[in-house]
Amino acid sequence: MPDSPHAGPLITEAYRQANAELHERTPNYGAYSARWADEVQRLVEEFSAADVLDYGCGKGKLAASLPEIAFVEYDPAVPGKDAPPPACDLVVCTDVLEHIEPELLDNVLADIARLARKAASQHLDARRRKDAAGRTQRPSHRRAAGLVAGAARAHFEIKAWRVEPERSWVNCVVVAAR
């Protein structure tokens, strides 16, 4: 089970395996992060980030869409990208936090805070669907936003927060690590 040296368990082995199977059998699972490329480019410029950690990178589409940026990719369910990552100036999570096991969300946010030298940006998809373990996720965008916001405040100073209910996205949480 991947652990953070400072935060504790980040994912259970059973859930890691379920996500790995989804990545393997579903071509589009973990493949939508490039839609956030313009936002990530803007954040790189705003924070003068020399490097970016794509935390929960999935298929790696974000890094592929921004080849001029130095990316580190981390995803515990993707072989070759599952090693504990180094700290980077900017940590981005695109459509990741809604897939975290609820009892481990605080550990994951603590790990992201530990790894973010300057800032972190988190994008959530709040549409209702099943997670890798078959549990229904995202009962509402407000509840998803509230859960993450409450946990995030313990680890980050929140700079900006946008909820787009018409798109069922907690579109962007831009935070500075404490």
ABEGO torsion letter per residue (X at the ends): XBBBAAAEBABBAAAAAAAAAAAAABAABGAAAAAAAAAAAAAAAAAGBABBBBBGAEAGAAAAABAABBBBBBBAABBGAABBBBBBABBBBBGAAAABBAAAAAAAAAAAAAABAABBBBBBBABBBBBAAGBBBGABAAAAAAAAAAAAAAABBBABBBBBAAAGBBABBBBBBX
